[in-house]
Amino acid sequence: MKLHALGASAVALALVFTTPASALSDNVRSFTIAATSALAIAVGCDGYTVVEGALPKLADRNGVSEEQAQAILAAMLAQAGHDYDRSDLIPEITVVVRDTVHQAFRMLDGRDRADMCGKVANSAVEAGFIRRK
């Protein structure tokens, strides 16, 4: 009987802590992290700039919807303190952008700067998010 109760408790906890159906797919989450990291590199590393219009094109190429791409852009603008359209935000994307921005700038301010402005930047250039000036 105790094992049955434990099993029922585990199922209940799993239901409580399970990610909601509206959670991001791994694909959208990965794309959001890549796009946000690329922007952080363009801002925090010398010699890089954002490729204008890359976000929607790369979103299309990677199976990210127009709505999700717009939410990524709006969340980036919000994090940077710029004007944005609140109706474009998707909370799950905003959280990923926020967390990625904080982590990227911690890395840029620390001993991981060389990796961010080197290897990670090269990957972002190859992906098409940013380019060398």
C-alpha positions in Angstrom: 0.0 0.0 0.0 2.9 2.4 0.8 4.4 1.8 -2.6 1.1 2.6 -4.3 0.8 5.8 -2.3 4.3 6.8 -3.2 3.6 6.1 -6.9 0.5 8.2 -6.8 2.5 11.0 -5.1 5.2 10.8 -7.7 2.6 11.1 -10.5 0.9 14.1 -8.7 4.3 15.8 -8.4 5.2 15.1 -12.0 1.9 16.7 -13.1 2.5 19.7 -10.9 6.1 20.3 -12.1 5.7 19.2 -15.7 6.3 21.9 -18.2 3.1 23.3 -19.6 1.9 22.4 -23.1 2.9 25.9 -24.3 6.5 25.4 -23.4 9.1 25.8 -26.1 10.3 22.9 -28.2 14.0 22.1 -28.0 14.3 23.6 -31.5 12.8 26.9 -30.6 14.8 27.0 -27.3 18.1 26.3 -29.1 17.3 28.9 -31.8 16.5 31.5 -29.2 19.7 30.8 -27.3 21.8 31.0 -30.5 20.1 34.2 -31.7 20.5 35.9 -28.3 24.1 34.8 -27.9 24.9 36.1 -31.3 23.4 39.5 -30.4 25.4 39.6 -27.2 28.6 38.9 -29.2 27.8 41.7 -31.6 27.3 44.0 -28.7 30.1 42.8 -26.4 32.9 41.8 -28.8 34.9 44.1 -31.1 34.7 43.5 -34.8 31.2 42.0 -35.1 27.8 43.4 -36.2 24.4 41.9 -36.6 23.3 40.8 -40.1 20.3 42.9 -40.8 17.2 40.8 -41.6 18.9 37.5 -40.5 16.6 36.6 -37.7 13.4 36.0 -39.7 15.3 34.3 -42.5 17.2 32.0 -40.2 14.0 31.4 -38.3 12.3 30.2 -41.5 15.2 28.0 -42.3 15.2 26.4 -38.9 11.5 25.8 -38.4 10.8 28.7 -36.0 7.5 30.4 -36.7 7.2 34.1 -37.6 5.4 34.7 -34.3 8.3 33.1 -32.3 10.9 35.0 -34.2 9.1 38.2 -33.5 8.9 37.3 -29.9 12.6 36.7 -29.8 13.2 40.1 -31.3 10.8 41.8 -28.9 12.4 40.1 -25.9 15.8 41.2 -27.0 14.6 44.8 -27.3 13.0 44.5 -23.9 16.2 43.2 -22.3 18.2 46.1 -23.9 15.7 48.7 -22.7 14.5 49.6 -26.1 10.9 50.1 -27.3 9.0 47.0 -28.3 5.5 45.8 -28.9 4.3 44.0 -25.8 1.8 42.0 -27.8 4.8 40.3 -29.6 6.2 38.8 -26.4 5.8 35.1 -25.6 6.7 34.7 -21.9 8.6 31.4 -22.4 10.8 33.0 -25.0 11.3 36.1 -22.9 12.6 34.0 -20.1 15.1 32.2 -22.3 16.3 35.5 -23.8 16.7 37.0 -20.4 18.6 34.1 -19.0 20.8 33.9 -22.1 21.6 37.6 -22.0 22.6 37.4 -18.4 24.8 34.3 -19.0 26.4 35.7 -22.1 27.4 39.0 -20.5 28.7 37.1 -17.4 30.9 35.2 -19.8 31.9 38.3 -21.7 32.9 40.0 -18.4 34.8 37.0 -17.2 37.5 34.5 -18.2 35.3 33.0 -20.9 35.5 36.2 -23.0 38.1 34.8 -25.4 35.8 31.8 -26.1 32.8 34.0 -26.6 34.6 36.4 -28.9 36.4 33.5 -30.7 34.8 30.1 -31.0 31.2 31.1 -30.2 31.5 34.2 -32.4 32.8 32.1 -35.3 29.8 29.7 -34.9 27.4 32.7 -34.9 29.1 34.0 -38.1 28.8 30.6 -39.8 25.2 30.4 -38.8 24.5 33.8 -40.4 23.4 35.8 -37.3 26.4 38.1 -37.2 29.3 39.1 -39.5 32.7 40.5 -39.1 32.9 44.3 -39.6 
